Amino acid sequence: MSSEVRNRRGAAHILAAFAALLCITAVAGAQGDVSGQISLIERQGADRSDPGTAVVFLEARGRVEPQGAPRPVLRQTTIAMTGREFVPHVRTILAGGSVAFPNQDPFSHNVFSNAEAGPFDLSLYRRGVSRSQTFARPGIYPIYCNIHSRMVSFVIAVPNPYVATVAADGRFMIANVPAGTYVLHAWHEHAGGPVTREIVVPATGLPGQHVVLDARAYVAAPHLNKFGLPYAATRADRY
């Protein structure tokens, strides 16, 4: 075999290997959208729940390698206290991020949570003051005020940036999800806990995910204060 033939064959092998590498890289970097519809089943006669306060997020099975521009991730956000309400009612944040709780009312508040994922107590503080809390672990964090029993909000700390809030009609879309295997989590405060399913996301994405959340067992009930005791039946705002 002449040296010229050997050189040609060697070049052909190199080109074939390079083409295979490009193909593998393209598959590994492929990203698509995961989309679908949330449905809430409620008992007859119950007030209609708001699907727009539901949250859908993905938990990766194994390591995924996102390509292209990095996704925006909420590492710092705010839940304001105004008019004896937490605004907004639901916030999502990447686990390890922090939420500020500015007091915009003319009286004091005491933000706390007894969540298993990470209980905390920001103590009493007045108007114009803001205190922050870091949510180190993924999980669902109900947030309360120890002064005003009707104040309730939720922080959803997610393990990665593949999360979507749900539209008022129940539709959702998580964009640019790398191909791979995931657990899809769908949560609503009236559904008792997240609904999960394993999904395999191809390079082209995964539309048509229909998730049913059962809220028929939900009954509005008072929660306990930070000491694990009932709130006073009646009380004037002293702060």
ChimeraX commands (.cxc) that place a marker at each C-alpha (Angstrom):
marker #1 position 0.00,0.00,0.00 radius 0.5
marker #1 position 1.42,3.35,-1.03 radius 0.5
marker #1 position 1.92,6.16,1.46 radius 0.5
marker #1 position -0.58,8.28,-0.51 radius 0.5
marker #1 position -3.33,5.67,-0.07 radius 0.5
marker #1 position -2.54,5.32,3.65 radius 0.5
marker #1 position -2.72,9.10,4.05 radius 0.5
marker #1 position -6.10,9.24,2.30 radius 0.5
marker #1 position -7.52,6.48,4.48 radius 0.5
marker #1 position -6.15,8.15,7.62 radius 0.5
marker #1 position -7.74,11.44,6.66 radius 0.5
marker #1 position -11.06,9.68,5.98 radius 0.5
marker #1 position -10.97,8.06,9.45 radius 0.5
marker #1 position -10.26,11.42,11.10 radius 0.5
marker #1 position -13.14,13.07,9.23 radius 0.5
marker #1 position -15.51,10.25,10.20 radius 0.5
marker #1 position -14.51,10.51,13.86 radius 0.5
marker #1 position -14.95,14.28,13.80 radius 0.5
marker #1 position -18.41,13.95,12.24 radius 0.5
marker #1 position -19.43,11.42,14.90 radius 0.5
marker #1 position -18.21,13.77,17.63 radius 0.5
marker #1 position -20.24,16.63,16.16 radius 0.5
marker #1 position -23.32,14.40,16.10 radius 0.5
marker #1 position -22.89,13.37,19.75 radius 0.5
marker #1 position -22.35,16.99,20.79 radius 0.5
marker #1 position -25.47,18.08,18.92 radius 0.5
marker #1 position -27.57,15.40,20.64 radius 0.5
marker #1 position -26.16,16.22,24.09 radius 0.5
marker #1 position -26.83,19.91,23.57 radius 0.5
marker #1 position -30.32,19.47,22.18 radius 0.5
marker #1 position -33.02,21.34,24.07 radius 0.5
marker #1 position -36.78,21.51,23.72 radius 0.5
marker #1 position -39.84,22.78,25.57 radius 0.5
marker #1 position -41.90,20.82,28.09 radius 0.5
marker #1 position -45.48,22.05,28.01 radius 0.5
marker #1 position -48.98,21.03,28.94 radius 0.5
marker #1 position -52.09,21.73,30.99 radius 0.5
marker #1 position -52.89,21.67,34.70 radius 0.5
marker #1 position -56.43,20.67,35.73 radius 0.5
marker #1 position -57.82,21.11,39.25 radius 0.5
marker #1 position -60.58,18.78,40.40 radius 0.5
marker #1 position -62.65,20.34,43.18 radius 0.5
marker #1 position -65.57,19.10,45.25 radius 0.5
marker #1 position -69.05,20.21,44.30 radius 0.5
marker #1 position -69.96,23.59,45.74 radius 0.5
marker #1 position -66.37,24.59,46.58 radius 0.5
marker #1 position -65.00,27.98,45.62 radius 0.5
marker #1 position -63.03,27.80,42.41 radius 0.5
marker #1 position -59.26,27.64,42.92 radius 0.5
marker #1 position -56.83,29.71,40.87 radius 0.5
marker #1 position -54.70,27.50,38.57 radius 0.5
marker #1 position -52.38,30.50,38.15 radius 0.5
marker #1 position -50.93,29.87,41.62 radius 0.5
marker #1 position -49.78,26.37,40.63 radius 0.5
marker #1 position -46.09,25.67,39.98 radius 0.5
marker #1 position -44.52,23.05,37.70 radius 0.5
marker #1 position -40.84,22.15,37.88 radius 0.5
marker #1 position -38.47,19.39,36.79 radius 0.5
marker #1 position -36.06,17.32,38.85 radius 0.5
marker #1 position -33.30,15.80,36.73 radius 0.5
marker #1 position -32.53,12.09,36.90 radius 0.5
marker #1 position -28.76,12.24,36.59 radius 0.5
marker #1 position -26.73,15.09,35.20 radius 0.5
marker #1 position -27.92,17.30,32.37 radius 0.5
marker #1 position -25.70,19.57,30.31 radius 0.5
marker #1 position -27.52,22.74,29.23 radius 0.5
marker #1 position -26.08,24.42,26.16 radius 0.5
marker #1 position -26.28,27.94,24.79 radius 0.5
marker #1 position -27.12,31.05,26.77 radius 0.5
marker #1 position -27.65,30.48,30.51 radius 0.5
marker #1 position -31.26,30.53,31.72 radius 0.5
marker #1 position -32.30,33.39,33.99 radius 0.5
marker #1 position -32.53,32.09,37.54 radius 0.5
marker #1 position -34.19,33.74,40.51 radius 0.5
marker #1 position -31.58,33.75,43.24 radius 0.5
marker #1 position -32.98,36.84,44.97 radius 0.5
marker #1 position -36.61,37.96,45.02 radius 0.5
marker #1 position -39.17,39.74,47.19 radius 0.5
marker #1 position -42.48,39.07,48.90 radius 0.5
marker #1 position -43.88,42.34,50.22 radius 0.5
marker #1 position -46.20,42.73,53.20 radius 0.5
marker #1 position -48.87,45.26,52.37 radius 0.5
marker #1 position -52.52,45.60,53.41 radius 0.5
marker #1 position -52.12,42.61,55.75 radius 0.5
marker #1 position -51.23,40.41,52.78 radius 0.5
marker #1 position -48.13,38.77,51.34 radius 0.5
marker #1 position -47.68,39.93,47.74 radius 0.5
marker #1 position -47.30,37.86,45.64 radius 0.5
marker #1 position -49.01,34.83,47.13 radius 0.5
marker #1 position -46.53,32.34,45.57 radius 0.5
marker #1 position -42.84,32.80,44.71 radius 0.5
marker #1 position -40.41,30.36,43.09 radius 0.5
marker #1 position -36.68,30.58,43.75 radius 0.5
marker #1 position -33.63,28.44,43.11 radius 0.5
marker #1 position -32.63,26.49,46.23 radius 0.5
marker #1 position -29.87,28.46,47.94 radius 0.5
marker #1 position -31.43,31.79,46.98 radius 0.5
marker #1 position -32.97,34.35,49.31 radius 0.5
marker #1 position -36.30,36.16,49.64 radius 0.5
marker #1 position -36.66,39.64,51.14 radius 0.5
marker #1 position -39.80,40.42,53.15 radius 0.5
marker #1 position -40.17,44.24,53.28 radius 0.5
marker #1 position -42.82,45.57,55.66 radius 0.5
marker #1 position -44.90,48.20,53.83 radius 0.5
marker #1 position -47.69,48.36,56.43 radius 0.5
marker #1 position -48.01,51.00,59.19 radius 0.5
marker #1 position -47.72,48.28,61.84 radius 0.5
marker #1 position -45.40,45.39,62.65 radius 0.5
marker #1 position -45.23,41.89,61.18 radius 0.5
marker #1 position -43.47,38.69,62.21 radius 0.5
marker #1 position -42.63,36.42,59.26 radius 0.5
marker #1 position -42.08,32.75,60.05 radius 0.5
marker #1 position -42.31,29.24,58.62 radius 0.5
marker #1 position -42.43,25.84,60.28 radius 0.5
marker #1 position -41.62,23.99,57.04 radius 0.5
marker #1 position -39.74,20.73,57.47 radius 0.5
marker #1 position -37.30,21.76,54.74 radius 0.5
marker #1 position -36.08,24.68,56.86 radius 0.5
marker #1 position -38.08,26.44,59.61 radius 0.5
marker #1 position -37.24,30.08,60.36 radius 0.5
marker #1 position -38.45,33.10,62.33 radius 0.5
marker #1 position -37.62,36.68,61.30 radius 0.5
marker #1 position -39.11,38.11,64.54 radius 0.5
marker #1 position -41.11,41.32,64.87 radius 0.5
marker #1 position -40.24,44.37,62.77 radius 0.5
marker #1 position -41.89,47.64,61.80 radius 0.5
marker #1 position -42.75,49.56,58.66 radius 0.5
marker #1 position -39.87,50.41,56.34 radius 0.5
marker #1 position -37.74,47.46,57.52 radius 0.5
marker #1 position -36.93,44.47,55.32 radius 0.5
marker #1 position -35.49,41.15,56.44 radius 0.5
marker #1 position -34.36,38.26,54.24 radius 0.5
marker #1 position -34.30,34.50,54.47 radius 0.5
marker #1 position -32.18,32.00,52.54 radius 0.5
marker #1 position -33.91,28.83,51.37 radius 0.5
marker #1 position -31.07,26.34,51.32 radius 0.5
marker #1 position -33.00,23.19,50.45 radius 0.5
marker #1 position -35.55,22.46,47.72 radius 0.5
marker #1 position -39.06,22.25,49.10 radius 0.5
marker #1 position -42.44,23.86,49.73 radius 0.5
marker #1 position -42.30,26.58,52.39 radius 0.5
marker #1 position -45.62,27.92,53.76 radius 0.5
marker #1 position -45.01,31.46,55.03 radius 0.5
marker #1 position -47.08,33.07,57.81 radius 0.5
marker #1 position -47.24,36.16,60.01 radius 0.5
marker #1 position -47.33,35.51,63.74 radius 0.5
marker #1 position -49.44,38.66,64.26 radius 0.5
marker #1 position -52.01,38.33,61.46 radius 0.5
marker #1 position -53.40,34.82,61.10 radius 0.5
marker #1 position -54.87,35.35,57.63 radius 0.5
marker #1 position -51.55,36.23,56.04 radius 0.5
marker #1 position -50.29,33.23,54.05 radius 0.5
marker #1 position -47.86,32.81,51.18 radius 0.5
marker #1 position -45.66,30.08,49.73 radius 0.5
marker #1 position -42.03,29.94,48.64 radius 0.5
marker #1 position -41.25,27.07,46.27 radius 0.5
marker #1 position -37.50,26.39,46.29 radius 0.5
marker #1 position -36.60,24.36,43.19 radius 0.5
marker #1 position -33.46,22.28,42.47 radius 0.5
marker #1 position -32.73,23.79,39.03 radius 0.5
marker #1 position -34.00,26.56,36.74 radius 0.5
marker #1 position -36.46,24.33,34.87 radius 0.5
marker #1 position -39.61,25.75,36.44 radius 0.5
marker #1 position -42.77,27.47,35.23 radius 0.5
marker #1 position -45.65,29.28,36.84 radius 0.5
marker #1 position -49.01,28.32,35.40 radius 0.5
marker #1 position -51.28,30.59,33.37 radius 0.5
marker #1 position -54.81,31.42,34.51 radius 0.5
marker #1 position -56.19,28.82,32.08 radius 0.5
marker #1 position -53.88,26.11,33.45 radius 0.5
marker #1 position -51.36,26.05,30.63 radius 0.5
marker #1 position -47.61,25.92,31.33 radius 0.5
marker #1 position -44.34,25.77,29.40 radius 0.5
marker #1 position -40.81,25.13,30.59 radius 0.5
marker #1 position -38.49,26.31,27.83 radius 0.5
marker #1 position -35.11,25.00,26.66 radius 0.5
marker #1 position -34.98,21.76,28.63 radius 0.5
marker #1 position -31.98,19.56,27.76 radius 0.5
marker #1 position -32.84,16.08,26.55 radius 0.5
marker #1 position -32.90,13.58,29.39 radius 0.5
marker #1 position -34.97,11.89,32.09 radius 0.5
marker #1 position -36.76,13.99,34.70 radius 0.5
marker #1 position -39.37,13.86,37.42 radius 0.5
marker #1 position -42.09,16.40,36.73 radius 0.5
marker #1 position -43.53,18.02,39.88 radius 0.5
marker #1 position -46.85,19.88,39.83 radius 0.5
marker #1 position -47.99,21.70,43.00 radius 0.5
marker #1 position -51.00,23.71,44.10 radius 0.5
marker #1 position -51.75,24.71,47.68 radius 0.5
marker #1 position -55.18,23.08,47.60 radius 0.5
marker #1 position -53.98,19.74,46.21 radius 0.5
marker #1 position -52.40,18.42,49.41 radius 0.5
marker #1 position -48.93,17.90,47.95 radius 0.5
marker #1 position -47.02,17.76,44.66 radius 0.5
marker #1 position -48.10,15.32,41.96 radius 0.5
marker #1 position -45.08,13.68,40.33 radius 0.5
marker #1 position -44.38,11.63,37.23 radius 0.5
marker #1 position -41.25,10.50,35.43 radius 0.5
marker #1 position -40.84,11.86,31.93 radius 0.5
marker #1 position -38.27,11.41,29.18 radius 0.5
marker #1 position -37.63,14.63,27.27 radius 0.5
marker #1 position -36.37,14.09,23.71 radius 0.5
marker #1 position -34.31,16.63,21.78 radius 0.5
marker #1 position -37.48,18.03,20.23 radius 0.5
marker #1 position -39.18,18.69,23.59 radius 0.5
marker #1 position -42.23,17.14,25.21 radius 0.5
marker #1 position -45.62,18.82,24.67 radius 0.5
marker #1 position -49.05,17.59,25.76 radius 0.5
marker #1 position -48.40,16.90,29.43 radius 0.5
marker #1 position -51.79,16.82,31.19 radius 0.5
marker #1 position -51.52,16.87,34.99 radius 0.5
marker #1 position -54.58,16.51,37.22 radius 0.5
marker #1 position -54.42,17.96,40.74 radius 0.5
marker #1 position -57.09,16.73,43.14 radius 0.5
marker #1 position -58.33,19.50,45.46 radius 0.5
marker #1 position -61.52,17.75,46.59 radius 0.5
marker #1 position -60.15,17.08,50.07 radius 0.5
marker #1 position -59.14,20.69,50.65 radius 0.5
marker #1 position -60.96,22.48,53.46 radius 0.5
marker #1 position -59.86,25.94,54.55 radius 0.5
marker #1 position -58.69,25.74,58.16 radius 0.5
marker #1 position -56.71,28.01,60.48 radius 0.5
marker #1 position -53.00,27.32,60.93 radius 0.5
marker #1 position -51.07,27.52,64.19 radius 0.5
marker #1 position -48.77,30.34,65.24 radius 0.5
marker #1 position -45.00,30.00,65.49 radius 0.5
marker #1 position -45.30,28.44,68.95 radius 0.5
marker #1 position -47.62,25.72,67.66 radius 0.5
marker #1 position -50.66,27.29,69.35 radius 0.5
marker #1 position -53.93,28.65,67.96 radius 0.5
marker #1 position -54.12,32.38,67.26 radius 0.5
marker #1 position -56.31,34.42,69.59 radius 0.5
marker #1 position -59.93,34.31,68.46 radius 0.5
marker #1 position -60.09,38.11,68.24 radius 0.5
marker #1 position -57.40,40.73,68.64 radius 0.5
marker #1 position -56.81,44.28,67.59 radius 0.5
marker #1 position -53.62,45.21,65.81 radius 0.5
marker #1 position -51.45,46.54,68.58 radius 0.5
marker #1 position -48.50,47.26,66.30 radius 0.5
marker link #1:1,2 radius 0.2
marker link #1:2,3 radius 0.2
marker link #1:3,4 radius 0.2
marker link #1:4,5 radius 0.2
marker link #1:5,6 radius 0.2
marker link #1:6,7 radius 0.2
marker link #1:7,8 radius 0.2
marker link #1:8,9 radius 0.2
marker link #1:9,10 radius 0.2
marker link #1:10,11 radius 0.2
marker link #1:11,12 radius 0.2
marker link #1:12,13 radius 0.2
marker link #1:13,14 radius 0.2
marker link #1:14,15 radius 0.2
marker link #1:15,16 radius 0.2
marker link #1:16,17 radius 0.2
marker link #1:17,18 radius 0.2
marker link #1:18,19 radius 0.2
marker link #1:19,20 radius 0.2
marker link #1:20,21 radius 0.2
marker link #1:21,22 radius 0.2
marker link #1:22,23 radius 0.2
marker link #1:23,24 radius 0.2
marker link #1:24,25 radius 0.2
marker link #1:25,26 radius 0.2
marker link #1:26,27 radius 0.2
marker link #1:27,28 radius 0.2
marker link #1:28,29 radius 0.2
marker link #1:29,30 radius 0.2
marker link #1:30,31 radius 0.2
marker link #1:31,32 radius 0.2
marker link #1:32,33 radius 0.2
marker link #1:33,34 radius 0.2
marker link #1:34,35 radius 0.2
marker link #1:35,36 radius 0.2
marker link #1:36,37 radius 0.2
marker link #1:37,38 radius 0.2
marker link #1:38,39 radius 0.2
marker link #1:39,40 radius 0.2
marker link #1:40,41 radius 0.2
marker link #1:41,42 radius 0.2
marker link #1:42,43 radius 0.2
marker link #1:43,44 radius 0.2
marker link #1:44,45 radius 0.2
marker link #1:45,46 radius 0.2
marker link #1:46,47 radius 0.2
marker link #1:47,48 radius 0.2
marker link #1:48,49 radius 0.2
marker link #1:49,50 radius 0.2
marker link #1:50,51 radius 0.2
marker link #1:51,52 radius 0.2
marker link #1:52,53 radius 0.2
marker link #1:53,54 radius 0.2
marker link #1:54,55 radius 0.2
marker link #1:55,56 radius 0.2
marker link #1:56,57 radius 0.2
marker link #1:57,58 radius 0.2
marker link #1:58,59 radius 0.2
marker link #1:59,60 radius 0.2
marker link #1:60,61 radius 0.2
marker link #1:61,62 radius 0.2
marker link #1:62,63 radius 0.2
marker link #1:63,64 radius 0.2
marker link #1:64,65 radius 0.2
marker link #1:65,66 radius 0.2
marker link #1:66,67 radius 0.2
marker link #1:67,68 radius 0.2
marker link #1:68,69 radius 0.2
marker link #1:69,70 radius 0.2
marker link #1:70,71 radius 0.2
marker link #1:71,72 radius 0.2
marker link #1:72,73 radius 0.2
marker link #1:73,74 radius 0.2
marker link #1:74,75 radius 0.2
marker link #1:75,76 radius 0.2
marker link #1:76,77 radius 0.2
marker link #1:77,78 radius 0.2
marker link #1:78,79 radius 0.2
marker link #1:79,80 radius 0.2
marker link #1:80,81 radius 0.2
marker link #1:81,82 radius 0.2
marker link #1:82,83 radius 0.2
marker link #1:83,84 radius 0.2
marker link #1:84,85 radius 0.2
marker link #1:85,86 radius 0.2
marker link #1:86,87 radius 0.2
marker link #1:87,88 radius 0.2
marker link #1:88,89 radius 0.2
marker link #1:89,90 radius 0.2
marker link #1:90,91 radius 0.2
marker link #1:91,92 radius 0.2
marker link #1:92,93 radius 0.2
marker link #1:93,94 radius 0.2
marker link #1:94,95 radius 0.2
marker link #1:95,96 radius 0.2
marker link #1:96,97 radius 0.2
marker link #1:97,98 radius 0.2
marker link #1:98,99 radius 0.2
marker link #1:99,100 radius 0.2
marker link #1:100,101 radius 0.2
marker link #1:101,102 radius 0.2
marker link #1:102,103 radius 0.2
marker link #1:103,104 radius 0.2
marker link #1:104,105 radius 0.2
marker link #1:105,106 radius 0.2
marker link #1:106,107 radius 0.2
marker link #1:107,108 radius 0.2
marker link #1:108,109 radius 0.2
marker link #1:109,110 radius 0.2
marker link #1:110,111 radius 0.2
marker link #1:111,112 radius 0.2
marker link #1:112,113 radius 0.2
marker link #1:113,114 radius 0.2
marker link #1:114,115 radius 0.2
marker link #1:115,116 radius 0.2
marker link #1:116,117 radius 0.2
marker link #1:117,118 radius 0.2
marker link #1:118,119 radius 0.2
marker link #1:119,120 radius 0.2
marker link #1:120,121 radius 0.2
marker link #1:121,122 radius 0.2
marker link #1:122,123 radius 0.2
marker link #1:123,124 radius 0.2
marker link #1:124,125 radius 0.2
marker link #1:125,126 radius 0.2
marker link #1:126,127 radius 0.2
marker link #1:127,128 radius 0.2
marker link #1:128,129 radius 0.2
marker link #1:129,130 radius 0.2
marker link #1:130,131 radius 0.2
marker link #1:131,132 radius 0.2
marker link #1:132,133 radius 0.2
marker link #1:133,134 radius 0.2
marker link #1:134,135 radius 0.2
marker link #1:135,136 radius 0.2
marker link #1:136,137 radius 0.2
marker link #1:137,138 radius 0.2
marker link #1:138,139 radius 0.2
marker link #1:139,140 radius 0.2
marker link #1:140,141 radius 0.2
marker link #1:141,142 radius 0.2
marker link #1:142,143 radius 0.2
marker link #1:143,144 radius 0.2
marker link #1:144,145 radius 0.2
marker link #1:145,146 radius 0.2
marker link #1:146,147 radius 0.2
marker link #1:147,148 radius 0.2
marker link #1:148,149 radius 0.2
marker link #1:149,150 radius 0.2
marker link #1:150,151 radius 0.2
marker link #1:151,152 radius 0.2
marker link #1:152,153 radius 0.2
marker link #1:153,154 radius 0.2
marker link #1:154,155 radius 0.2
marker link #1:155,156 radius 0.2
marker link #1:156,157 radius 0.2
marker link #1:157,158 radius 0.2
marker link #1:158,159 radius 0.2
marker link #1:159,160 radius 0.2
marker link #1:160,161 radius 0.2
marker link #1:161,162 radius 0.2
marker link #1:162,163 radius 0.2
marker link #1:163,164 radius 0.2
marker link #1:164,165 radius 0.2
marker link #1:165,166 radius 0.2
marker link #1:166,167 radius 0.2
marker link #1:167,168 radius 0.2
marker link #1:168,169 radius 0.2
marker link #1:169,170 radius 0.2
marker link #1:170,171 radius 0.2
marker link #1:171,172 radius 0.2
marker link #1:172,173 radius 0.2
marker link #1:173,174 radius 0.2
marker link #1:174,175 radius 0.2
marker link #1:175,176 radius 0.2
marker link #1:176,177 radius 0.2
marker link #1:177,178 radius 0.2
marker link #1:178,179 radius 0.2
marker link #1:179,180 radius 0.2
marker link #1:180,181 radius 0.2
marker link #1:181,182 radius 0.2
marker link #1:182,183 radius 0.2
marker link #1:183,184 radius 0.2
marker link #1:184,185 radius 0.2
marker link #1:185,186 radius 0.2
marker link #1:186,187 radius 0.2
marker link #1:187,188 radius 0.2
marker link #1:188,189 radius 0.2
marker link #1:189,190 radius 0.2
marker link #1:190,191 radius 0.2
marker link #1:191,192 radius 0.2
marker link #1:192,193 radius 0.2
marker link #1:193,194 radius 0.2
marker link #1:194,195 radius 0.2
marker link #1:195,196 radius 0.2
marker link #1:196,197 radius 0.2
marker link #1:197,198 radius 0.2
marker link #1:198,199 radius 0.2
marker link #1:199,200 radius 0.2
marker link #1:200,201 radius 0.2
marker link #1:201,202 radius 0.2
marker link #1:202,203 radius 0.2
marker link #1:203,204 radius 0.2
marker link #1:204,205 radius 0.2
marker link #1:205,206 radius 0.2
marker link #1:206,207 radius 0.2
marker link #1:207,208 radius 0.2
marker link #1:208,209 radius 0.2
marker link #1:209,210 radius 0.2
marker link #1:210,211 radius 0.2
marker link #1:211,212 radius 0.2
marker link #1:212,213 radius 0.2
marker link #1:213,214 radius 0.2
marker link #1:214,215 radius 0.2
marker link #1:215,216 radius 0.2
marker link #1:216,217 radius 0.2
marker link #1:217,218 radius 0.2
marker link #1:218,219 radius 0.2
marker link #1:219,220 radius 0.2
marker link #1:220,221 radius 0.2
marker link #1:221,222 radius 0.2
marker link #1:222,223 radius 0.2
marker link #1:223,224 radius 0.2
marker link #1:224,225 radius 0.2
marker link #1:225,226 radius 0.2
marker link #1:226,227 radius 0.2
marker link #1:227,228 radius 0.2
marker link #1:228,229 radius 0.2
marker link #1:229,230 radius 0.2
marker link #1:230,231 radius 0.2
marker link #1:231,232 radius 0.2
marker link #1:232,233 radius 0.2
marker link #1:233,234 radius 0.2
marker link #1:234,235 radius 0.2
marker link #1:235,236 radius 0.2
marker link #1:236,237 radius 0.2
marker link #1:237,238 radius 0.2
marker link #1:238,239 radius 0.2
view
